[in-house]
Amino acid sequence: REPELEDVSIVLENALFEGRWWLPYRQEIEIRRRSSWLDLPARGIIRGRWEIDDYRLNLGLVEAWFAGEEIVSLPRAELDSFPWTRPLAAALQDVAEPVRQNDLEGVRAQVERIAGDRALSGLRRARPGAGRLSDLVHVNRVEGVTPGMGFVWRSGGDRIELHGHAAYGLADRRAKGRVAARYGSGRATLEIEGFREVRDVGDVPVIAPLLNSLVAQEFGVDDGDYYLADGARATWRHGIGTRGEWSVAAGREWISGLPVRAVPASGTFRPNVPLGDGGADLVTLGVRRRSEGFAVRRDVHVDAALELGRRDGGATYVRLAGAGHLLVPLGGTRVLVRAQGGAATRDVPPHRAFVLGGRGTLLGDDFRRWGGARAALVHAEWRLPVPFLSLKLGPWARTPAAAVLAPYVATGWTARPVPGTPWRATPDARVTYGAGLEWLGVFRLDVGVGAQSRRVRFAFDVTRDFWGLL
């Protein structure tokens, strides 16, 4: 067994004839390898699919099938007279798109139930670990340059895992960290963790963490508003179908405000919003459907959480938040709709307010100008393939001569400002019109015009599919 081999999933499906299994119809195999470097969540996947149809039986063998001219390659000039009418990738998607990828997920779930504690992942029992590159080093205005390192330990059956991470801010001179013990059985997982970590007030990221570190260090632009959370939590998760899960968590947190401590290479940091609020007991109910990943034609992602809290002093609150996206094909194009928002009761603490504005939400407005106990944001874009400059990469490769142009419209609304925060309710629904240009599926340049502000703003980033790794 290869040490990095995670699993091999095989689907064999026969056609039916008069209600009984007959000749093979479809076969699919997926080989998954996982990186063993620092436990980063990176996988290599090899997937093959065969569909067999149009059977013709008892036709006999014709000698002409085995005779004829030798098959040889034509001269280049003659080959060029038969051009492809469409890209090969597009043709394959129509007939071999993994639209039934859930079959493979189902195979893995079935193996999990059958093998139980004997199921193997092919990963080492102990090694250094990091969930993303920013766990190794990141920069913000409240911590400064913050190096860190983690570890992962697994039992022989991979049912018990121990994760840890420690970091130290060179500007605030404060140690942070997280330790979690996890036990999994079948589709269920129990996790107990303790933490001391710096968090952003936003429910949904607005920039790639690595890019935010670079622009914060060099230019004094930090797209975050931070607070310190100390506490412990126990979480129970259970799988739903092939890509979903529900969870329930209970814990206690102490929330502290953080002043600006770092100094950038150029420019000046804006003040950090004071969000200290003391302690609170929390119970959270969540449901989630994971995304299919990147480079897919259609996708659905949903993440929703109901939070019940009791703050020190007796005040209680309820907070419902959700985010998700829908990607569907439209001819040779795609339509993407993202939505996020939520609502909370009157005594919601300042660090649990909803915020909108600027990069990642309403690009035509000031960054996080709006906020409150209620908020909603909808972003819709039409993703069109367009011709683009092709660059030569050595003697054997070139970049694709195409990019994705994504005209979009985004609208957002907030209400009921939270006491102790600077964020205001929107006077009406705020609207931003704009367009994004994606290259190589990695880089994206956005331009947005505020319908009310009449301001034009630009934002450069990597695509959201990679934010979790950075």
C-alpha positions in Angstrom: 0.0 0.0 0.0 1.3 3.4 -0.9 1.7 5.7 2.2 -0.1 8.6 0.5 -3.0 6.6 -1.0 -6.2 7.6 0.7 -8.7 5.3 -1.0 -9.8 3.7 -4.3 -13.5 3.8 -5.1 -15.1 1.7 -7.9 -18.6 1.8 -9.3 -19.8 -1.1 -11.5 -23.3 -0.7 -12.9 -25.0 -3.2 -15.2 -27.9 -2.4 -17.5 -31.3 -4.0 -16.9 -33.1 -6.4 -19.3 -36.6 -7.5 -18.3 -35.9 -6.3 -14.7 -32.7 -8.4 -14.4 -29.1 -7.4 -14.4 -27.6 -7.8 -17.8 -24.5 -6.5 -19.6 -22.2 -3.8 -18.2 -23.5 -0.2 -18.7 -21.2 2.1 -16.7 -17.9 1.7 -14.8 -16.2 4.4 -12.8 -13.0 4.4 -10.7 -11.5 7.1 -8.5 -8.1 7.1 -7.0 -7.4 9.7 -4.3 -4.0 10.6 -2.9 -3.5 13.1 -0.1 -0.5 15.2 0.5 1.5 14.2 3.5 3.2 17.6 3.9 2.1 19.4 7.0 -1.3 17.8 6.8 -2.5 20.4 4.3 -5.9 19.5 2.9 -4.6 18.9 -0.7 -5.6 15.9 -2.7 -4.7 14.5 -6.1 -7.6 12.7 -7.8 -7.5 10.4 -10.8 -11.0 9.6 -12.1 -12.0 7.4 -15.1 -15.5 6.8 -16.4 -16.7 4.4 -19.1 -20.2 4.2 -20.5 -21.1 1.2 -22.7 -24.2 1.2 -24.9 -25.5 0.4 -28.4 -24.8 -3.3 -28.0 -25.1 -5.4 -31.2 -25.1 -9.1 -30.7 -24.5 -12.2 -33.0 -23.4 -10.1 -36.0 -20.4 -12.4 -36.8 -17.0 -11.2 -37.8 -16.4 -9.6 -41.2 -13.0 -10.0 -42.8 -13.1 -6.4 -44.0 -12.8 -5.3 -40.4 -9.3 -6.6 -40.3 -8.2 -5.5 -43.7 -7.5 -2.2 -45.3 -4.8 0.4 -45.4 -2.3 1.0 -42.6 -3.2 3.7 -40.1 -0.6 6.4 -40.3 -0.4 10.0 -39.3 -1.2 12.7 -41.9 1.0 15.6 -42.7 0.5 18.7 -40.5 -1.1 20.7 -43.3 -3.7 18.1 -43.9 -4.4 17.6 -40.2 -5.0 21.4 -39.9 -7.8 21.1 -42.5 -9.9 19.3 -40.0 -10.1 21.7 -37.0 -11.9 21.0 -33.8 -15.2 22.9 -33.7 -15.2 23.1 -29.9 -12.7 22.6 -27.1 -12.1 19.0 -26.1 -12.8 19.8 -22.5 -16.3 21.1 -23.5 -17.1 18.0 -25.5 -16.1 15.7 -22.7 -18.2 17.6 -20.2 -21.3 16.9 -22.2 -20.8 13.1 -22.2 -18.5 12.4 -19.3 -19.1 15.0 -16.7 -19.1 13.4 -13.2 -22.7 14.3 -12.6 -23.0 11.2 -10.5 -20.0 11.9 -8.3 -22.3 11.1 -5.4 -22.1 7.4 -6.4 -18.4 7.5 -5.4 -19.2 9.3 -2.2 -21.7 6.6 -1.4 -19.1 3.9 -2.0 -16.8 5.6 0.5 -19.6 5.9 3.1 -20.5 2.2 2.6 -16.9 1.2 3.1 -16.8 3.3 6.2 -19.8 1.5 7.6 -18.4 -2.0 6.7 -14.8 -1.5 7.7 -15.5 0.5 10.8 -12.3 1.1 12.9 -10.3 -0.9 10.4 -10.8 1.7 7.6 -7.5 3.3 6.7 -6.7 6.7 5.3 -3.1 6.1 4.3 -1.9 9.1 6.4 1.0 9.0 8.9 0.1 8.7 12.6 2.0 11.8 13.7 3.5 14.8 11.9 3.5 18.6 11.8 0.2 20.0 10.5 -1.4 23.2 9.2 -4.9 23.7 8.0 -3.8 26.5 5.6 -0.7 28.5 4.7 -1.7 31.4 6.9 -1.4 29.0 9.9 2.4 29.1 9.3 2.6 32.9 9.2 0.1 35.7 8.9 0.0 39.5 9.4 -2.7 41.8 10.7 -2.8 45.1 12.5 -3.6 43.7 16.0 -1.0 40.9 16.1 1.7 42.0 13.6 3.8 39.2 12.1 2.5 36.0 13.6 4.4 32.7 13.0 2.8 29.4 14.0 3.0 25.7 13.7 0.7 22.7 14.4 0.7 19.0 14.8 -1.6 16.0 14.1 -1.6 12.7 15.8 -3.8 9.8 14.7 -4.5 6.4 16.3 -3.9 3.2 14.3 -7.5 3.1 13.0 -7.7 6.8 12.4 -10.7 7.0 14.6 -9.0 9.2 17.2 -7.2 12.4 16.2 -5.5 15.0 18.2 -4.9 18.4 16.6 -2.9 21.3 18.0 -1.7 24.7 16.8 0.3 27.5 18.4 1.1 31.0 17.2 2.8 34.0 18.7 2.2 37.6 17.6 5.5 39.6 17.4 3.6 42.9 17.8 1.1 42.1 20.5 3.5 39.7 22.3 0.7 37.3 22.9 0.6 33.5 22.5 -2.5 32.0 20.9 -3.4 28.4 20.2 -5.9 25.6 19.8 -6.0 22.0 20.9 -8.7 19.6 19.8 -9.4 15.9 20.4 -11.7 14.1 17.9 -13.3 10.7 17.9 -15.1 9.4 14.8 -17.3 6.4 14.4 -19.0 5.8 11.0 -20.8 9.1 10.0 -20.6 10.6 13.5 -17.7 12.6 15.0 -17.3 14.0 18.5 -14.8 16.9 19.0 -13.7 18.6 22.2 -11.5 21.7 21.9 -9.9 24.5 23.8 -8.8 27.7 22.1 -7.3 31.2 22.4 -7.6 32.8 19.0 -8.0 36.0 17.1 -11.2 36.1 15.0 -12.7 38.4 12.4 -16.2 39.8 13.0 -17.4 38.7 9.6 -19.2 35.4 9.1 -17.9 35.0 5.6 -14.3 35.9 4.5 -13.9 38.8 2.1 -10.3 38.3 1.0 -7.7 35.5 0.7 -5.9 35.4 4.1 -2.4 35.3 2.5 -3.2 38.3 0.3 -4.5 40.2 3.3 -1.3 39.5 5.1 0.8 40.9 2.2 -1.2 44.1 1.7 -1.4 44.7 5.5 2.3 44.4 6.0 3.3 46.4 2.9 0.6 49.0 2.5 -1.3 49.2 5.9 -4.6 47.9 4.4 -6.1 45.3 6.6 -9.6 44.0 5.6 -10.6 42.7 9.0 -12.1 43.7 12.4 -10.7 41.5 15.1 -11.4 40.3 18.7 -9.8 37.7 21.0 -11.8 34.6 21.9 -10.8 32.3 24.8 -12.9 29.3 25.6 -13.8 25.6 25.1 -16.4 23.8 23.1 -17.7 20.3 22.5 -19.2 19.5 19.1 -21.2 16.5 17.7 -21.4 16.1 13.9 -23.2 13.6 11.8 -23.2 13.1 8.1 -26.3 13.7 5.9 -26.2 12.0 2.5 -22.9 12.2 0.7 -21.9 15.9 1.2 -23.9 17.2 4.1 -23.8 17.2 7.9 -25.6 18.5 10.9 -24.0 19.5 14.1 -24.7 20.6 17.7 -22.1 22.4 19.8 -22.0 23.7 23.4 -19.3 25.8 25.0 -18.2 29.0 26.7 -16.3 31.9 25.4 -14.7 35.1 26.8 -14.4 38.0 24.3 -11.8 40.7 24.6 -11.1 43.8 22.4 -7.8 44.2 20.6 -6.0 47.5 19.9 -3.8 48.1 16.9 -0.2 47.0 17.7 1.6 46.6 14.4 3.2 49.2 12.1 3.1 48.6 8.3 6.0 49.2 5.9 4.0 52.1 4.4 0.7 53.8 5.1 -1.3 53.7 8.3 -3.6 51.2 9.8 -7.2 52.2 10.6 -8.3 51.7 14.2 -9.7 48.3 15.2 -13.3 48.3 16.3 -13.5 47.6 20.1 -15.5 44.4 20.5 -14.8 43.2 24.0 -17.9 41.8 25.7 -17.0 39.5 28.5 -18.1 35.9 28.7 -21.1 33.9 27.3 -22.4 30.4 27.3 -23.3 29.2 23.8 -25.3 26.4 22.1 -25.1 26.2 18.3 -27.1 24.1 15.9 -25.7 23.9 12.4 -26.4 22.3 9.0 -24.1 22.3 6.1 -23.8 21.0 2.5 -20.2 21.1 1.3 -19.3 22.4 -2.1 -18.4 20.0 -4.9 -15.0 21.8 -5.3 -13.7 23.9 -8.1 -13.8 23.5 -11.9 -17.4 22.1 -11.8 -20.3 23.0 -14.0 -23.0 22.9 -11.3 -22.7 23.2 -7.5 -24.7 23.9 -4.4 -23.3 25.0 -1.0 -25.2 25.8 2.1 -24.0 26.7 5.6 -26.5 27.7 8.3 -26.3 28.1 12.1 -28.7 28.9 14.9 -26.8 30.3 17.9 -28.4 30.5 21.4 -26.3 32.6 23.9 -26.5 33.7 27.5 -24.1 36.6 28.2 -22.6 37.2 31.7 -25.2 39.3 33.5 -28.2 37.3 32.4 -29.0 38.7 28.9 -29.9 36.1 26.3 -30.0 36.3 22.6 -30.7 34.2 19.5 -28.8 34.5 16.2 -29.6 32.8 12.9 -27.0 33.1 10.1 -26.5 31.5 6.8 -24.5 31.6 3.6 -24.4 29.7 0.4 -24.1 29.7 -3.4 -25.7 28.1 -6.5 -23.9 27.4 -9.7 -25.8 26.2 -12.8 -24.9 25.9 -16.5 -26.6 28.0 -19.1 -25.6 26.8 -22.5 -21.9 27.3 -22.8 -21.9 29.8 -19.8 -22.6 29.6 -16.1 -24.8 31.5 -13.7 -23.5 31.9 -10.1 -25.7 33.2 -7.2 -24.2 33.8 -3.8 -26.2 34.8 -0.7 -25.5 35.5 2.9 -27.3 37.1 5.9 -29.1 36.6 9.1 -31.0 38.0 12.0 -30.5 38.3 15.8 -32.5 39.4 18.8 -32.0 42.7 20.7 -29.3 41.6 23.1 -26.8 40.2 20.5 -23.2 41.1 21.6 -21.2 43.5 19.4 -18.9 40.9 18.0 -21.9 39.0 16.6 -23.2 41.8 14.5 -23.6 41.4 10.7 -21.4 43.7 8.5 -21.5 44.7 4.9 -19.7 47.0 2.5 -16.6 47.1 0.4 -14.5 44.2 -0.8 -16.2 40.8 -0.9 -19.7 42.2 -0.4 -20.6 45.6 -1.9 -17.5 46.8 -3.7 -19.0 50.2 -4.6 -19.4 51.2 -0.9 -16.9 51.9 1.9 -15.5 48.9 3.6 -17.9 47.6 6.3 -19.8 50.9 6.5 -23.0 49.0 7.2 -24.0 46.6 9.9 -26.6 45.6 12.5 -28.6 42.8 14.0 -30.2 42.0 10.6 -28.6 41.8 7.2 -28.9 40.3 3.8 -26.7 40.2 0.7 -27.3 38.7 -2.8 -24.7 38.6 -5.5 -25.5 37.3 -9.0 -23.1 37.0 -11.9 -23.1 35.6 -15.4 -19.8 33.8 -16.2 -18.9 34.0 -19.9 -15.8 32.5 -21.6 -14.0 35.2 -23.6 -10.8 35.2 -25.7 -7.6 36.2 -23.8 -3.9 36.5 -24.2 -2.1 33.2 -24.3 1.4 33.2 -22.7 4.2 30.8 -23.7 5.5 28.7 -20.7 8.7 27.1 -22.0 8.9 25.0 -25.2 6.0 22.7 -24.5 3.2 24.7 -22.8 1.1 27.8 -23.1 -1.6 29.3 -20.9 -5.2 28.9 -22.2 -6.2 31.6 -24.8 -9.4 32.2 -22.8 -10.6 33.8 -19.6 -13.9 34.2 -17.8 -15.8 37.5 -17.8 -18.4 37.8 -15.1 -20.7 40.8 -15.1 -22.5 41.0 -11.8 -25.0 42.9 -9.6 -24.9 42.8 -5.8 -27.5 44.2 -3.4 -27.3 44.3 0.4 -29.3 45.6 3.3 -28.8 46.0 7.1 -31.0 47.1 10.0 -31.1 47.6 13.8 -27.5 48.8 14.6 -26.0 47.0 17.5 -25.1 49.3 20.5 -21.3 49.7 20.9 -20.5 49.3 17.2 -19.8 51.9 14.5 -21.8 50.1 11.8 -25.0 51.8 10.6 -28.2 50.6 9.1 -28.6 51.1 5.3 -31.1 53.8 4.4 -32.3 51.6 1.6 -31.0 48.5 -0.3 -27.5 49.2 -1.5 -26.6 48.1 -5.0 -23.2 47.6 -6.8 -22.9 46.9 -10.5 -19.6 45.5 -11.8 -17.7 42.8 -13.6 -15.0 40.4 -12.8 -12.2 38.9 -15.0 -10.9 35.5 -14.0 -7.7 34.0 -15.5 -6.5 30.4 -15.2 -9.3 29.8 -12.7 -6.9 31.3 -10.0 -6.7 35.1 -10.4 -9.6 37.6 -10.4 -9.8 41.3 -10.9 -13.1 43.0 -10.0 -14.5 46.5 -10.7 -17.6 47.7 -9.0 -19.7 50.9 -9.2 -22.0 51.9 -6.3 -25.4 52.8 -7.6 -25.9 55.2 -4.7 -22.3 56.2 -3.9 -21.4 56.5 -7.6 -17.9 55.5 -6.7 -15.7 53.1 -8.8 -13.5 50.7 -6.9 -11.2 47.8 -7.9 -10.2 44.6 -6.1 -7.6 42.0 -7.0 -7.6 38.5 -5.4 -7.3 34.8 -6.0 -10.6 33.0 -6.6 -12.6 32.0 -3.6 -12.0 28.3 -4.3 -8.5 28.7 -2.9 -9.2 30.9 0.1 -9.4 27.9 2.4 -5.9 26.8 1.5 -4.3 30.2 1.9 
